[in-house]
Amino acid sequence: MTTAARSVGMDVDNSKTGLGRILAIAGYSILILVAIIQTVPFILTIANSFKCDPAITTRPAAFIPAPPFGVQCATQDESGNRVVLNADDQTEGITFNPSFNGYESILNSTGAANNLPRWLVNTLIYSVAVMIIRIILNSMAGYALARIKFPGNRIVFFIILGVLMIPGVVLLIPRFLMLNQLNLLNTYHGYVIVLAADAFGIMLMKQFFESIPKEIEEAAQVDGANRFIMFFRVILPMATPALTALAIFSFQGQWNNFMDALIIVGTDPEMFNLPMGLTVLTGSGQDIQFDLVLAGAVITTLPMAVIFFLFQRYFVEGSNYSGLAGQ
Amino acid sequence: MAEPAVKSVPTASAAAVTTQQSAKRQEIFAGLVFIAPAFVILFLFMILPLLVAGYFSLTDWNGRRPLNQEGAYEIVGLRNYEQLLIQGRRVDDFYNALKNTVYYVLGVVPTQTIIALVLAVIVNQKWMRWRGFFRTAYYFPSITSSIVVSMIFLFMFSNTGPVNGFLSSVFPSYKPVTWLANNDGVIHNFLGVLGITENSSTFLKDTEIFRISLWDWLSGPSVSLLTIMILAIWTTIGTMMVVYLSALQNIPAQVYEAAYVDGATAWQAFRKITVPLLAPTTFFVITLGLIGTFQVFDQIYVLRNDTTRETTMSVAYLVYDFAFGSLNDPRMDRATATAVTLFLIIFVATLIQRRITGGDQAK
C-alpha cells in the first residue's frame, strides 16, 4: 500500500550476498512457521466438524474428512436405540462423503442445553441493536467532546478516559445486582441498555471529529444551521469511515461477548448468545461431543470471518486505536 | 437605508449581545444534549457499579438475603479484605489464585510482546512478499470469539487431539501429555528432570508464606495453565504485530539510511534505532497485555475442569467463583472485595510498568 514510503526495521537489502540470502530464508521460515501455527487449528476445526465423533478421536489430524468416507455416524438397532458406529466401520468406502452429523444435530435441536438456532438469532439481535445505538450515542458524545464548548467538557472527557481503565471483572457482580433489582436480567433490552455506549467508541469518534476542518462547521453556521442540523446533516455524513469502523468493532465485540452475556442473560437458556450457548455445549468438560462443539464453533466464527475479509482494512487500522479499548 | 441603520445602532448591538448570549446558551444546551445519553449509560453501568462493588466489599452481605429487607447486611469495614489477604479461611484461595495469575501474566506478556515485535520487523523488511497474507493469518485468531478459540484448544489439546497426535508421530518416544487435566507445575517438572524434588530442600519445603510453601510458590504454572497461556499468546500476537507494524512504518527511512552511511550494522540499527523509537508502542502493547492478562477469565471458564480447579484458578475467576460458584453459599461481600483488590493490583502493575518502560514519554 505504501511501499515507497515504507521504512525498514532491521533491513539487510543486500539479498545478493550470502548473508542477506540466509537472513531472507530465515525470515521467511519464521513467518511461514508462525502462519502454520496460526491457521492449522482453524483448518483442523473445519475439517473435523465434518467428521463423526469417533473419527475425530481416532484421526483428528486428517485434514480432509478422509479416509473415513462414506460415513454414517450411527445406526439404529432393532429396538430403535441410537448405536454409534466405531471408527473402523466409519472408514468403509472411499468416496468423499463428509458427515454433517454435527451440523444437523446442532441446527435441529431446540432443547435448553442445545438451542443454537435461537442463540444465533439472539446474538444477531444483541449485536445489531447495540451497534445501532452505539453509532448514535457514541458519535453524539464524541462530537460534543471534540467541538462543543459546554461547562464540564474537560471533566467529562477525563471521566470517560478513566472509564476505559475499569476492568470488566469488577463490574460483574454489581451489574448483576443492579439488573436483578431492576428486573432486567435475561431480557433483550437489559442487555442492550447496559452496553448502549462505550468509552472506546466515544474516544474513537472524538478523535475523528477533531480531524474535520472547523471551516466546514463555520460555513454551516453562517448558513444558519444550529448544532443539531449541522451534526446530522453535515458532519455525520462526512464521518462514514469512522462510523464504519465503530460499527464493525461494536458488532464484533458483541458477537464475541461472553462475560457480559454470562451476567446479563446467562441464567435463561432462551436468552443466551452464541458464546454463552457454546459453553453449555461443552458441558462439564467430560465426554465432549466434538462433532457438535466444532460445528458450533464454525457456525459462530463464519459470520465474523466474512465481515473480517470484507472489511479487513478497518480491523487493521482499528487495532491501532484499540489501545484505548483495553478489551 | 443608511438612516434607519444609524438609528438602530444601539438596539442592534443590544440585540447582538442577546443573540450572542442566546447562541452561547444554545451551544451549552446542545453540548449537554449530545453528551448526556452516552454519559448517563456510562455512569449507570460503568462508574456506579464500581462504587457499588466498593460499597458491598465493606459489608457482610452474602447475596441471598433480599437487599430491601431490614438488616440484610451490616457494614463490617475492611473485614473482608482482612479475611482475604491477611488471615481467614479464604487466604489460601486468594494467594493460590494470585500465584497462578502472576505466572500467567509474567509468562504471557513478555512472550507475546517479543514475538509480535520480531514478526513485525520481519514482515516489514523491504524484500518481504505476501505481507497481506501473513498479516491476515496472524490477525485472524484475534477476531474470533474467546470462547470459540478456547473450544478449538479444547479439541487441539485433548488427549487424542492433533497436538498429541503430531508430537507422537514426530517423536516416537513421546508419551501423550494430558494437557488439560494436568496439575504438575512446569518449573517443578523441569527441576524434577534435574533431580530436584520437594524433599531436596527442607528450607523450600517448610518455609511457608501465606500458607503456601516456598516450594509450591516456585511451582510455575501447571501444564494446564501453560496450555491456556499458549492460547493467550496465540490469540494476541496478531493484534500486537499489527500495532508494531504500523509504528515501524512511521519511522522515516532516512533515519536508517543515515545510520548505514555512518557504518552501522543491521543489528546496531535495530538496537539503537528501532527499539528506542518503538518505546511508546512497546509501552502501549505491554499496558494492553497487562490489563488483559490480569483479568483472564473466559478461557479459564471453558478450559478448567474439576481436576485442575486449583491450578487454573485466576483472581478474576475467583471473583466469579465466590459470587456464583456455589449456589448454597454465595459470598457477594467476599467476591466484591476480591474484585476491588484485583482492580488495585492492575492499577499498581500499570504504574510500576510505566516506571520500568519509561512510559512517561509515551503518548
Interface residues (C-beta under 8 A of the other chain):
Chain A: T2 A5 R6 S7 V8 G9 M10 D11 V12 D13 S15 A24 G27 I30 L31 V34 A35 I37 Q38 T39 V40 P41 F42 L44 T45 N48 I56 T57 T58 P60 A61 L137 N138 M140 A141 Y143 A144 L145 I148 K149 F150 P151 N153 V156 I159 I160 V163 M165 I166 P167 G168 V169 V170 L171 L172 I173 P174 R175 F176 L177 M178 Q181 I193 V194 L195 A196 A197 D198 A199 I202 N226 R227 F228 F231 Q252 W255 N256 F258 M259 L262 L274 P275 L278 T279 T282 S284 G285 Q286 I288 F290 V293 L294 G296 A297 T300 T301 M304 A305 F308 Q312 F315 V316 S319 N320 S322 G323 G326 Q327
Chain B: Q26 E27 I28 A30 G31 L32 V33 F34 I35 P37 A38 F39 I41 L42 L44 F45 M46 I47 L48 P49 L50 V52 A53 F56 L67 I115 V118 L119 A120 V121 I122 V123 N124 Q125 K126 W127 M128 F133 F134 R135 T136 A137 Y138 Y139 F140 P141 S142 I143 T144 S145 S146 I147 V148 M151 I152 F153 L154 F155 M156 S158 T160 G161 P162 G165 F166 L180 W234 I237 G238 T239 V242 V243 S246 L248 Q249 N250 I251 P252 A253 V255 Y256 A266 W267 A269 F270 T274 F284 T287 L288 I291 G292 F294 Q295 F297 D298 Y301 V302 R304 N305 D306 A316 V319 Y320 A323 M332 A335 T336 A339 V340 L342 F343 I346 F347
